[in-house]
Amino acid sequence: METLVHYGMQVQKMYEAFKMGDIPTVLSGLSRDVIWEVMGQPDVPFAGIITAPTASTRWPLQKVLAGRQ
């Protein structure tokens, strides 16, 4: 049960960071082998499949965050 609570708290922390636009905290909570797919037409520059939470993930995440405002 403690493990579930721990992971639940980690997920909640990431959601809060996402709401605040805190990209480094969101990225730090992702697994090293994460695969992230951003849907969109071919002309959408941040659409596509991104692997691993690296610096290249920062730009698409900023665009996703900007699109929700």
PDB file of N, CA, C and O in Angstrom:
ATOM      1  N   MET A   1       0.825  -1.205   0.000  1.00  0.00           N
ATOM      2  CA  MET A   1       0.000   0.000   0.000  1.00  0.00           C
ATOM      3  C   MET A   1       0.860   1.256   0.000  1.00  0.00           C
ATOM      4  O   MET A   1       0.523   2.240  -0.659  1.00  0.00           O
ATOM      5  N   GLU A   2       1.982   1.229   0.744  1.00  0.00           N
ATOM      6  CA  GLU A   2       2.851   2.396   0.783  1.00  0.00           C
ATOM      7  C   GLU A   2       3.380   2.745  -0.601  1.00  0.00           C
ATOM      8  O   GLU A   2       3.528   3.919  -0.939  1.00  0.00           O
ATOM      9  N   THR A   3       3.665   1.719  -1.400  1.00  0.00           N
ATOM     10  CA  THR A   3       4.164   1.958  -2.755  1.00  0.00           C
ATOM     11  C   THR A   3       3.123   2.691  -3.586  1.00  0.00           C
ATOM     12  O   THR A   3       3.455   3.635  -4.303  1.00  0.00           O
ATOM     13  N   LEU A   4       1.862   2.265  -3.498  1.00  0.00           N
ATOM     14  CA  LEU A   4       0.800   2.930  -4.252  1.00  0.00           C
ATOM     15  C   LEU A   4       0.650   4.387  -3.824  1.00  0.00           C
ATOM     16  O   LEU A   4       0.470   5.269  -4.663  1.00  0.00           O
ATOM     17  N   VAL A   5       0.721   4.633  -2.546  1.00  0.00           N
ATOM     18  CA  VAL A   5       0.612   6.007  -2.043  1.00  0.00           C
ATOM     19  C   VAL A   5       1.781   6.837  -2.563  1.00  0.00           C
ATOM     20  O   VAL A   5       1.599   7.976  -2.992  1.00  0.00           O
ATOM     21  N   HIS A   6       2.983   6.258  -2.521  1.00  0.00           N
ATOM     22  CA  HIS A   6       4.175   6.965  -2.998  1.00  0.00           C
ATOM     23  C   HIS A   6       4.020   7.354  -4.467  1.00  0.00           C
ATOM     24  O   HIS A   6       4.234   8.511  -4.829  1.00  0.00           O
ATOM     25  N   TYR A   7       3.651   6.394  -5.309  1.00  0.00           N
ATOM     26  CA  TYR A   7       3.505   6.692  -6.732  1.00  0.00           C
ATOM     27  C   TYR A   7       2.346   7.648  -6.989  1.00  0.00           C
ATOM     28  O   TYR A   7       2.428   8.499  -7.875  1.00  0.00           O
ATOM     29  N   GLY A   8       1.291   7.515  -6.235  1.00  0.00           N
ATOM     30  CA  GLY A   8       0.175   8.446  -6.372  1.00  0.00           C
ATOM     31  C   GLY A   8       0.599   9.865  -6.058  1.00  0.00           C
ATOM     32  O   GLY A   8       0.178  10.810  -6.725  1.00  0.00           O
ATOM     33  N   MET A   9       1.436  10.016  -5.038  1.00  0.00           N
ATOM     34  CA  MET A   9       1.935  11.346  -4.684  1.00  0.00           C
ATOM     35  C   MET A   9       2.850  11.893  -5.775  1.00  0.00           C
ATOM     36  O   MET A   9       2.824  13.087  -6.073  1.00  0.00           O
ATOM     37  N   GLN A  10       3.664  11.012  -6.372  1.00  0.00           N
ATOM     38  CA  GLN A  10       4.547  11.436  -7.462  1.00  0.00           C
ATOM     39  C   GLN A  10       3.743  11.918  -8.666  1.00  0.00           C
ATOM     40  O   GLN A  10       4.077  12.935  -9.275  1.00  0.00           O
ATOM     41  N   VAL A  11       2.684  11.185  -9.006  1.00  0.00           N
ATOM     42  CA  VAL A  11       1.830  11.567 -10.136  1.00  0.00           C
ATOM     43  C   VAL A  11       1.136  12.902  -9.841  1.00  0.00           C
ATOM     44  O   VAL A  11       1.062  13.768 -10.712  1.00  0.00           O
ATOM     45  N   GLN A  12       0.640  13.063  -8.636  1.00  0.00           N
ATOM     46  CA  GLN A  12      -0.003  14.315  -8.249  1.00  0.00           C
ATOM     47  C   GLN A  12       0.972  15.490  -8.359  1.00  0.00           C
ATOM     48  O   GLN A  12       0.604  16.573  -8.814  1.00  0.00           O
ATOM     49  N   LYS A  13       2.212  15.264  -7.939  1.00  0.00           N
ATOM     50  CA  LYS A  13       3.252  16.299  -8.027  1.00  0.00           C
ATOM     51  C   LYS A  13       3.501  16.693  -9.486  1.00  0.00           C
ATOM     52  O   LYS A  13       3.679  17.870  -9.798  1.00  0.00           O
ATOM     53  N   MET A  14       3.512  15.690 -10.376  1.00  0.00           N
ATOM     54  CA  MET A  14       3.722  15.985 -11.796  1.00  0.00           C
ATOM     55  C   MET A  14       2.542  16.760 -12.381  1.00  0.00           C
ATOM     56  O   MET A  14       2.742  17.686 -13.167  1.00  0.00           O
ATOM     57  N   TYR A  15       1.309  16.392 -12.005  1.00  0.00           N
ATOM     58  CA  TYR A  15       0.131  17.131 -12.481  1.00  0.00           C
ATOM     59  C   TYR A  15       0.179  18.579 -12.010  1.00  0.00           C
ATOM     60  O   TYR A  15      -0.118  19.494 -12.778  1.00  0.00           O
ATOM     61  N   GLU A  16       0.551  18.786 -10.753  1.00  0.00           N
ATOM     62  CA  GLU A  16       0.647  20.149 -10.221  1.00  0.00           C
ATOM     63  C   GLU A  16       1.723  20.942 -10.965  1.00  0.00           C
ATOM     64  O   GLU A  16       1.530  22.114 -11.285  1.00  0.00           O
ATOM     65  N   ALA A  17       2.852  20.293 -11.235  1.00  0.00           N
ATOM     66  CA  ALA A  17       3.928  20.948 -11.971  1.00  0.00           C
ATOM     67  C   ALA A  17       3.466  21.300 -13.380  1.00  0.00           C
ATOM     68  O   ALA A  17       3.774  22.380 -13.883  1.00  0.00           O
ATOM     69  N   PHE A  18       2.730  20.396 -14.018  1.00  0.00           N
ATOM     70  CA  PHE A  18       2.220  20.662 -15.367  1.00  0.00           C
ATOM     71  C   PHE A  18       1.285  21.870 -15.353  1.00  0.00           C
ATOM     72  O   PHE A  18       1.364  22.733 -16.228  1.00  0.00           O
ATOM     73  N   LYS A  19       0.400  21.926 -14.356  1.00  0.00           N
ATOM     74  CA  LYS A  19      -0.525  23.060 -14.254  1.00  0.00           C
ATOM     75  C   LYS A  19       0.220  24.373 -14.074  1.00  0.00           C
ATOM     76  O   LYS A  19      -0.226  25.409 -14.567  1.00  0.00           O
ATOM     77  N   MET A  20       1.353  24.344 -13.372  1.00  0.00           N
ATOM     78  CA  MET A  20       2.142  25.547 -13.116  1.00  0.00           C
ATOM     79  C   MET A  20       3.109  25.868 -14.259  1.00  0.00           C
ATOM     80  O   MET A  20       3.744  26.923 -14.262  1.00  0.00           O
ATOM     81  N   GLY A  21       3.217  24.956 -15.227  1.00  0.00           N
ATOM     82  CA  GLY A  21       4.156  25.157 -16.333  1.00  0.00           C
ATOM     83  C   GLY A  21       5.596  24.862 -15.947  1.00  0.00           C
ATOM     84  O   GLY A  21       6.522  25.342 -16.601  1.00  0.00           O
ATOM     85  N   ASP A  22       5.797  24.078 -14.891  1.00  0.00           N
ATOM     86  CA  ASP A  22       7.128  23.740 -14.391  1.00  0.00           C
ATOM     87  C   ASP A  22       7.682  22.537 -15.156  1.00  0.00           C
ATOM     88  O   ASP A  22       7.575  21.397 -14.704  1.00  0.00           O
ATOM     89  N   ILE A  23       8.269  22.805 -16.309  1.00  0.00           N
ATOM     90  CA  ILE A  23       8.744  21.764 -17.210  1.00  0.00           C
ATOM     91  C   ILE A  23       9.839  20.898 -16.581  1.00  0.00           C
ATOM     92  O   ILE A  23       9.769  19.676 -16.705  1.00  0.00           O
ATOM     93  N   PRO A  24      10.848  21.471 -15.910  1.00  0.00           N
ATOM     94  CA  PRO A  24      11.887  20.607 -15.328  1.00  0.00           C
ATOM     95  C   PRO A  24      11.332  19.569 -14.347  1.00  0.00           C
ATOM     96  O   PRO A  24      11.806  18.433 -14.323  1.00  0.00           O
ATOM     97  N   THR A  25      10.341  19.941 -13.545  1.00  0.00           N
ATOM     98  CA  THR A  25       9.761  18.979 -12.603  1.00  0.00           C
ATOM     99  C   THR A  25       9.002  17.887 -13.342  1.00  0.00           C
ATOM    100  O   THR A  25       9.086  16.716 -12.972  1.00  0.00           O
ATOM    101  N   VAL A  26       8.263  18.254 -14.379  1.00  0.00           N
ATOM    102  CA  VAL A  26       7.545  17.250 -15.167  1.00  0.00           C
ATOM    103  C   VAL A  26       8.541  16.269 -15.783  1.00  0.00           C
ATOM    104  O   VAL A  26       8.356  15.056 -15.686  1.00  0.00           O
ATOM    105  N   LEU A  27       9.586  16.783 -16.411  1.00  0.00           N
ATOM    106  CA  LEU A  27      10.571  15.922 -17.059  1.00  0.00           C
ATOM    107  C   LEU A  27      11.296  15.036 -16.059  1.00  0.00           C
ATOM    108  O   LEU A  27      11.605  13.883 -16.362  1.00  0.00           O
ATOM    109  N   SER A  28      11.571  15.562 -14.870  1.00  0.00           N
ATOM    110  CA  SER A  28      12.293  14.760 -13.875  1.00  0.00           C
ATOM    111  C   SER A  28      11.462  13.587 -13.364  1.00  0.00           C
ATOM    112  O   SER A  28      12.015  12.623 -12.835  1.00  0.00           O
ATOM    113  N   GLY A  29      10.147  13.658 -13.516  1.00  0.00           N
ATOM    114  CA  GLY A  29       9.284  12.576 -13.063  1.00  0.00           C
ATOM    115  C   GLY A  29       9.062  11.496 -14.094  1.00  0.00           C
ATOM    116  O   GLY A  29       8.444  10.475 -13.792  1.00  0.00           O
ATOM    117  N   LEU A  30       9.550  11.695 -15.306  1.00  0.00           N
ATOM    118  CA  LEU A  30       9.359  10.708 -16.374  1.00  0.00           C
ATOM    119  C   LEU A  30      10.443   9.643 -16.338  1.00  0.00           C
ATOM    120  O   LEU A  30      11.581   9.905 -15.948  1.00  0.00           O
ATOM    121  N   SER A  31      10.075   8.456 -16.744  1.00  0.00           N
ATOM    122  CA  SER A  31      11.032   7.361 -16.847  1.00  0.00           C
ATOM    123  C   SER A  31      12.034   7.650 -17.961  1.00  0.00           C
ATOM    124  O   SER A  31      11.725   8.359 -18.918  1.00  0.00           O
ATOM    125  N   ARG A  32      13.244   7.091 -17.825  1.00  0.00           N
ATOM    126  CA  ARG A  32      14.265   7.305 -18.863  1.00  0.00           C
ATOM    127  C   ARG A  32      13.864   6.689 -20.197  1.00  0.00           C
ATOM    128  O   ARG A  32      14.372   7.105 -21.238  1.00  0.00           O
ATOM    129  N   ASP A  33      12.969   5.712 -20.191  1.00  0.00           N
ATOM    130  CA  ASP A  33      12.578   5.064 -21.444  1.00  0.00           C
ATOM    131  C   ASP A  33      11.146   5.432 -21.860  1.00  0.00           C
ATOM    132  O   ASP A  33      10.475   4.652 -22.537  1.00  0.00           O
ATOM    133  N   VAL A  34      10.689   6.607 -21.458  1.00  0.00           N
ATOM    134  CA  VAL A  34       9.347   7.064 -21.799  1.00  0.00           C
ATOM    135  C   VAL A  34       9.221   7.278 -23.310  1.00  0.00           C
ATOM    136  O   VAL A  34      10.169   7.691 -23.978  1.00  0.00           O
ATOM    137  N   ILE A  35       8.044   6.992 -23.821  1.00  0.00           N
ATOM    138  CA  ILE A  35       7.709   7.303 -25.213  1.00  0.00           C
ATOM    139  C   ILE A  35       6.492   8.202 -25.161  1.00  0.00           C
ATOM    140  O   ILE A  35       5.459   7.826 -24.606  1.00  0.00           O
ATOM    141  N   TRP A  36       6.609   9.387 -25.737  1.00  0.00           N
ATOM    142  CA  TRP A  36       5.583  10.402 -25.650  1.00  0.00           C
ATOM    143  C   TRP A  36       5.112  10.729 -27.062  1.00  0.00           C
ATOM    144  O   TRP A  36       5.914  11.134 -27.903  1.00  0.00           O
ATOM    145  N   GLU A  37       3.837  10.559 -27.328  1.00  0.00           N
ATOM    146  CA  GLU A  37       3.305  10.845 -28.662  1.00  0.00           C
ATOM    147  C   GLU A  37       2.404  12.068 -28.586  1.00  0.00           C
ATOM    148  O   GLU A  37       1.428  12.098 -27.837  1.00  0.00           O
ATOM    149  N   VAL A  38       2.753  13.074 -29.376  1.00  0.00           N
ATOM    150  CA  VAL A  38       1.948  14.295 -29.473  1.00  0.00           C
ATOM    151  C   VAL A  38       1.240  14.237 -30.827  1.00  0.00           C
ATOM    152  O   VAL A  38       1.876  14.293 -31.879  1.00  0.00           O
ATOM    153  N   MET A  39      -0.084  14.124 -30.776  1.00  0.00           N
ATOM    154  CA  MET A  39      -0.865  13.995 -32.003  1.00  0.00           C
ATOM    155  C   MET A  39      -0.957  15.333 -32.728  1.00  0.00           C
ATOM    156  O   MET A  39      -0.986  16.391 -32.099  1.00  0.00           O
ATOM    157  N   GLY A  40      -1.000  15.275 -34.041  1.00  0.00           N
ATOM    158  CA  GLY A  40      -1.157  16.487 -34.830  1.00  0.00           C
ATOM    159  C   GLY A  40      -0.873  16.220 -36.295  1.00  0.00           C
ATOM    160  O   GLY A  40      -0.287  15.201 -36.664  1.00  0.00           O
ATOM    161  N   GLN A  41      -1.295  17.146 -37.104  1.00  0.00           N
ATOM    162  CA  GLN A  41      -1.046  17.072 -38.546  1.00  0.00           C
ATOM    163  C   GLN A  41       0.453  17.198 -38.814  1.00  0.00           C
ATOM    164  O   GLN A  41       1.186  17.711 -37.969  1.00  0.00           O
ATOM    165  N   PRO A  42       0.918  16.739 -39.974  1.00  0.00           N
ATOM    166  CA  PRO A  42       2.352  16.814 -40.282  1.00  0.00           C
ATOM    167  C   PRO A  42       2.933  18.233 -40.221  1.00  0.00           C
ATOM    168  O   PRO A  42       4.131  18.402 -39.994  1.00  0.00           O
ATOM    169  N   ASP A  43       2.093  19.243 -40.422  1.00  0.00           N
ATOM    170  CA  ASP A  43       2.609  20.614 -40.391  1.00  0.00           C
ATOM    171  C   ASP A  43       2.706  21.193 -38.975  1.00  0.00           C
ATOM    172  O   ASP A  43       3.149  22.328 -38.802  1.00  0.00           O
ATOM    173  N   VAL A  44       2.295  20.423 -37.966  1.00  0.00           N
ATOM    174  CA  VAL A  44       2.431  20.862 -36.580  1.00  0.00           C
ATOM    175  C   VAL A  44       3.852  20.505 -36.133  1.00  0.00           C
ATOM    176  O   VAL A  44       4.189  19.325 -36.036  1.00  0.00           O
ATOM    177  N   PRO A  45       4.689  21.518 -35.860  1.00  0.00           N
ATOM    178  CA  PRO A  45       6.113  21.248 -35.624  1.00  0.00           C
ATOM    179  C   PRO A  45       6.423  20.426 -34.385  1.00  0.00           C
ATOM    180  O   PRO A  45       7.480  19.797 -34.330  1.00  0.00           O
ATOM    181  N   PHE A  46       5.551  20.406 -33.393  1.00  0.00           N
ATOM    182  CA  PHE A  46       5.848  19.648 -32.184  1.00  0.00           C
ATOM    183  C   PHE A  46       5.093  18.331 -32.118  1.00  0.00           C
ATOM    184  O   PHE A  46       5.133  17.652 -31.092  1.00  0.00           O
ATOM    185  N   ALA A  47       4.403  17.953 -33.194  1.00  0.00           N
ATOM    186  CA  ALA A  47       3.709  16.669 -33.243  1.00  0.00           C
ATOM    187  C   ALA A  47       4.719  15.573 -33.575  1.00  0.00           C
ATOM    188  O   ALA A  47       5.701  15.801 -34.280  1.00  0.00           O
ATOM    189  N   GLY A  48       4.456  14.401 -33.058  1.00  0.00           N
ATOM    190  CA  GLY A  48       5.306  13.266 -33.364  1.00  0.00           C
ATOM    191  C   GLY A  48       5.595  12.435 -32.126  1.00  0.00           C
ATOM    192  O   GLY A  48       4.974  12.618 -31.079  1.00  0.00           O
ATOM    193  N   ILE A  49       6.540  11.526 -32.259  1.00  0.00           N
ATOM    194  CA  ILE A  49       6.908  10.641 -31.171  1.00  0.00           C
ATOM    195  C   ILE A  49       8.247  11.098 -30.604  1.00  0.00           C
ATOM    196  O   ILE A  49       9.222  11.271 -31.335  1.00  0.00           O
ATOM    197  N   ILE A  50       8.272  11.287 -29.303  1.00  0.00           N
ATOM    198  CA  ILE A  50       9.467  11.746 -28.610  1.00  0.00           C
ATOM    199  C   ILE A  50       9.838  10.650 -27.616  1.00  0.00           C
ATOM    200  O   ILE A  50       8.977  10.140 -26.899  1.00  0.00           O
ATOM    201  N   THR A  51      11.108  10.292 -27.574  1.00  0.00           N
ATOM    202  CA  THR A  51      11.549   9.274 -26.625  1.00  0.00           C
ATOM    203  C   THR A  51      12.505   9.892 -25.621  1.00  0.00           C
ATOM    204  O   THR A  51      13.343  10.724 -25.968  1.00  0.00           O
ATOM    205  N   ALA A  52      12.366   9.478 -24.391  1.00  0.00           N
ATOM    206  CA  ALA A  52      13.222   9.898 -23.274  1.00  0.00           C
ATOM    207  C   ALA A  52      13.021  11.370 -22.917  1.00  0.00           C
ATOM    208  O   ALA A  52      12.860  12.210 -23.801  1.00  0.00           O
ATOM    209  N   PRO A  53      13.032  11.674 -21.637  1.00  0.00           N
ATOM    210  CA  PRO A  53      12.872  13.061 -21.190  1.00  0.00           C
ATOM    211  C   PRO A  53      14.186  13.830 -21.302  1.00  0.00           C
ATOM    212  O   PRO A  53      14.898  14.015 -20.315  1.00  0.00           O
ATOM    213  N   THR A  54      14.490  14.268 -22.500  1.00  0.00           N
ATOM    214  CA  THR A  54      15.742  14.985 -22.754  1.00  0.00           C
ATOM    215  C   THR A  54      15.435  16.441 -23.073  1.00  0.00           C
ATOM    216  O   THR A  54      14.283  16.872 -23.024  1.00  0.00           O
ATOM    217  N   ALA A  55      16.465  17.181 -23.397  1.00  0.00           N
ATOM    218  CA  ALA A  55      16.279  18.589 -23.767  1.00  0.00           C
ATOM    219  C   ALA A  55      15.357  18.716 -24.974  1.00  0.00           C
ATOM    220  O   ALA A  55      14.645  19.712 -25.102  1.00  0.00           O
ATOM    221  N   SER A  56      15.361  17.726 -25.860  1.00  0.00           N
ATOM    222  CA  SER A  56      14.491  17.791 -27.041  1.00  0.00           C
ATOM    223  C   SER A  56      13.019  17.690 -26.666  1.00  0.00           C
ATOM    224  O   SER A  56      12.150  18.072 -27.450  1.00  0.00           O
ATOM    225  N   THR A  57      12.735  17.179 -25.475  1.00  0.00           N
ATOM    226  CA  THR A  57      11.354  17.080 -24.998  1.00  0.00           C
ATOM    227  C   THR A  57      10.840  18.431 -24.520  1.00  0.00           C
ATOM    228  O   THR A  57       9.635  18.683 -24.540  1.00  0.00           O
ATOM    229  N   ARG A  58      11.731  19.281 -24.099  1.00  0.00           N
ATOM    230  CA  ARG A  58      11.367  20.572 -23.525  1.00  0.00           C
ATOM    231  C   ARG A  58      10.531  21.415 -24.487  1.00  0.00           C
ATOM    232  O   ARG A  58       9.505  21.968 -24.092  1.00  0.00           O
ATOM    233  N   TRP A  59      10.963  21.518 -25.751  1.00  0.00           N
ATOM    234  CA  TRP A  59      10.278  22.386 -26.705  1.00  0.00           C
ATOM    235  C   TRP A  59       8.837  21.925 -26.971  1.00  0.00           C
ATOM    236  O   TRP A  59       7.920  22.743 -26.901  1.00  0.00           O
ATOM    237  N   PRO A  60       8.611  20.627 -27.277  1.00  0.00           N
ATOM    238  CA  PRO A  60       7.215  20.204 -27.478  1.00  0.00           C
ATOM    239  C   PRO A  60       6.355  20.401 -26.234  1.00  0.00           C
ATOM    240  O   PRO A  60       5.185  20.770 -26.336  1.00  0.00           O
ATOM    241  N   LEU A  61       6.928  20.156 -25.073  1.00  0.00           N
ATOM    242  CA  LEU A  61       6.160  20.331 -23.846  1.00  0.00           C
ATOM    243  C   LEU A  61       5.785  21.796 -23.646  1.00  0.00           C
ATOM    244  O   LEU A  61       4.677  22.098 -23.204  1.00  0.00           O
ATOM    245  N   GLN A  62       6.695  22.699 -23.965  1.00  0.00           N
ATOM    246  CA  GLN A  62       6.382  24.128 -23.866  1.00  0.00           C
ATOM    247  C   GLN A  62       5.236  24.481 -24.811  1.00  0.00           C
ATOM    248  O   GLN A  62       4.360  25.267 -24.450  1.00  0.00           O
ATOM    249  N   LYS A  63       5.230  23.919 -25.997  1.00  0.00           N
ATOM    250  CA  LYS A  63       4.153  24.194 -26.956  1.00  0.00           C
ATOM    251  C   LYS A  63       2.816  23.645 -26.476  1.00  0.00           C
ATOM    252  O   LYS A  63       1.781  24.293 -26.630  1.00  0.00           O
ATOM    253  N   VAL A  64       2.842  22.442 -25.889  1.00  0.00           N
ATOM    254  CA  VAL A  64       1.615  21.850 -25.368  1.00  0.00           C
ATOM    255  C   VAL A  64       1.081  22.726 -24.240  1.00  0.00           C
ATOM    256  O   VAL A  64      -0.118  23.000 -24.190  1.00  0.00           O
ATOM    257  N   LEU A  65       1.941  23.164 -23.343  1.00  0.00           N
ATOM    258  CA  LEU A  65       1.537  24.020 -22.251  1.00  0.00           C
ATOM    259  C   LEU A  65       1.001  25.356 -22.762  1.00  0.00           C
ATOM    260  O   LEU A  65       0.007  25.862 -22.241  1.00  0.00           O
ATOM    261  N   ALA A  66       1.639  25.920 -23.759  1.00  0.00           N
ATOM    262  CA  ALA A  66       1.199  27.202 -24.318  1.00  0.00           C
ATOM    263  C   ALA A  66      -0.172  27.064 -24.978  1.00  0.00           C
ATOM    264  O   ALA A  66      -0.969  28.002 -24.957  1.00  0.00           O
ATOM    265  N   GLY A  67      -0.445  25.905 -25.559  1.00  0.00           N
ATOM    266  CA  GLY A  67      -1.725  25.684 -26.249  1.00  0.00           C
ATOM    267  C   GLY A  67      -2.908  25.577 -25.322  1.00  0.00           C
ATOM    268  O   GLY A  67      -4.047  25.691 -25.773  1.00  0.00           O
ATOM    269  N   ARG A  68      -2.683  25.364 -24.048  1.00  0.00           N
ATOM    270  CA  ARG A  68      -3.809  25.228 -23.118  1.00  0.00           C
ATOM    271  C   ARG A  68      -4.231  26.552 -22.520  1.00  0.00           C
ATOM    272  O   ARG A  68      -5.193  26.597 -21.753  1.00  0.00           O
ATOM    273  N   GLN A  69      -3.535  27.640 -22.849  1.00  0.00           N
ATOM    274  CA  GLN A  69      -3.888  28.950 -22.289  1.00  0.00           C
ATOM    275  C   GLN A  69      -4.863  29.679 -23.161  1.00  0.00           C
ATOM    276  O   GLN A  69      -5.265  30.797 -22.838  1.00  0.00           O
TER     277      GLN A  69
END
